[in-house]
Amino acid sequence: MTGRWRSAVPSREEQHALKRRAVVKEAGRAFGKFGFHNTSLDDVARALHISKPTFYRYFENKQALLFECHTLALDLGEESVAFAQRNGATGLDKVLLMIRHYVAVYARELGAVGIVTDFHSLAPAHRRIVQKRRDRFDRILRGFVSEGIADGSIPPCDPRMVVSCFMGAINWVPVWFSSAGPRSGEELAEAFARIFATGLQSATADAGKALSMKLSPSPVTS
């Protein structure tokens, strides 16, 4: 019984991790709303109803907090990519599974990832780490699109442009989406997937029509 009771109560390390995540969420929300440079640690501590010394138990400074926001966003992205790799059969499957998963977790972690568009405010060392992970993430996504082109599920296109398009849209979700709005995060994720699926399918139809016109014999003129 004692063992069961202990397993039901979060350990000190787990409690620390939960509180640290709460700090990240609140800071990300404030950074996203007011801007990184316009938000002080006092603002974050006040929103969490904690003292500034208590804040320093979790982060040494504001730059470390900003880096943690970016790190969490990248963790969520890599988690979504792994999910797509495990479950997708075609390149298009993988793209849409990744979009669904990523948008859903983005909506769930709105506060924490609300500042990911503010890349240049990162400290130089942190910026290099984030950029390296972003580049790897981008290569994998472009690989999904290239795989779809090869297997016929996606029409010939520029993978870099396609990835820039849907990631640009996803990265702005924390700016305008509200969990108190009419859509849930899951509904938003499904809507995003449908929009991009429709767009790619329309592109496929247009490509097929163009190919058909190219291959059809020219009309005979007298």
N, C-alpha and C positions, 0 to 999 in steps of 0.2 A: 504493500500500500504506500509505504514511504517513497519507494522508487517511482510509482505512478504519479504521486503528488508532485515530486520534484520535476518530472518530465512535463507536467502540465503548467508549471510556472517558468516563465522565461529566465534564463540564466543572466548573470550580470552582463556578460558579453552581448547577449541577445538584446537586452534592454538598452545597452549603450548603442548598438547598431540601429535599433528602432528610433531612438531619440536623434541619432545623427541623421537618419533619413528624414525625420521631421524638420530638422534644421535646413537640410538641402531643399526640401519642397518649399518651405516658406521663403527661403532666400531666392530660389529660382522664380517664384511667383513675384516677389518684389523686384528682382532684377528685370524680369520681363515686362513688368508694368511701368516702372519708373526709370529703368536704365541702370546699368551696373555702376556707373560713376555717380549717379544721383541717389544711390541707396547706401546707407551706412550700416555698419554692424549694429549700431544702436537701434536702427529701424527694424532689423531682423530680430534682434533680441526682444524688443518691445512687442512685436507681433506674436512671438512665441511665449510671451509672459515669463521670460527668464532674464537673469542678470547678465551683463556682459562677461563677467568672470566665468559664469556657467557656460556661456557660448564657447569660450576658449578651451573648454574641456573636449570639444569636438573638432574645432578647426583653429589653426594658428592665426589665420588672417583671411581677408576677403578674397584674395587671389586663390588661396587653397579651396575656398568654397566654390568659386566660379569653376575651377578645374574639376571639382567633384560633380558639378552639374553636367559638364560636357562628358565626363567619364561615364556617368549614368546613362546619358542619351546614347552613347556609343555601345555600352553594354546591352541596352535594349535592342539596338539595331543588329548587333551580332547574334543576339538570341533569336531575332526574327529571321535572319538569314539561315541560321542552323535549322530552324523549324521548316523553312521552305525547302532546304536541301534534303531533309529527311522525308518530306511528304509530297514533294512535287514530282510529277512524271515528265512533263515537258518544260521547256524554258518559260512558256507563258504561265503554266501552273506555278512555277517557282516565283515569278514576278508577282503574281496576284496573291499568292499565299503570304509572301513577304509583306506586301502592302497591307493586307488585312491584319496580320499579326502586329506589325509595327504601329499602325494607326491606333489600334485598340490599346496597346500598352502606352503609347504616347498620350492618349486621352486619359488613361488611368493615372499617369505620372505628370499631369499637366504642370504642376508647380515646379517640380524638379527639373524639367526640361524646357522651361519657359524662356531660357536665355541662350539657347544654342546658336541663335543667329549672331550673337555677339562674340565672334571668334577673335577679333583683334585686341580685345581687352585682356586676353589671357597673357600671363607672363611668358616671355620668349621660350623658356624651357618647356613649359606646359603646352605652348602652341605647337612646338615640334612634335610632341607626343601625340597630341590630338590630330594633327595633320597626317601623321604616319598612319594612324588607325583609320582616319577618314579615307585616305587613298586606298587602303586595303579593302575597305567596305565598298568603295566605289568600283574597284576592279571586279569584285565578286558580283555585284549587281549588273555591271556591263557584261559579265560572263553569262549571266542568266539570259539577258537579251540576245546575245550572240548564239547561245544554245537554242533559243527559240527560233531564231532565223534559220539555223542549220536544220532543225527538226520540222520546220514548216509551220509552227504554231504562231510565229510572229513574222510579219512581212519584212522584206529588206528595209533597213533603216539605219540611222546612226545611233548605236547603243549609248554613246556618251550623251547625246541630246535627249534620248528617251529617259535615261536615269536622272539627268539634271531636271527634267520636267517634273517627274513624279516626286523626287526628293525635295525639290523646291516647294512643291505644294504641301508635302507632309511637314516640313520644318516650320511652316507658318501656322500649323494647327494650334499650338499653344497660344498664339497671338489672338485668335478670334473664337476658338471653341470654348464653350462653357458647359461643364457637367450639369449645370442647373437648367440648361436649355432643353429644347424639345427632342433632341436626339441623344441616345446613349453612345458611349464610346464604341460599342460593338456595331451599332447602326451606322455610325459615321464610317467605321472601317469597311463595312459592306458597301456603303455608297461610294467610297473612294475606289474600291476594287471594281465595281460596276462601271464607273466612269472611265477608268483606264482600260478595262476589257473592251468596252464599247468603242473607245477611240482606236485601239489596236485592231479590232475586228473591222472597223470602217476603213482603216488604212489597208487592211488585207483585201477588202472588196475593191477599193480604188486601185490597188496594185494589180489585182486580177483583171479589172476592166481595162486598165492601161495596156497590160500585156496582151489581152484579147484584141484590142484595137491595133496593136503593133503587128500581131501575127495574121490578122485578117487580110485577105487579098484586097488590093486597091480597086476601087470601082472602075469599070471600063468606061472610058469616055469616047464619044464618037467624034 
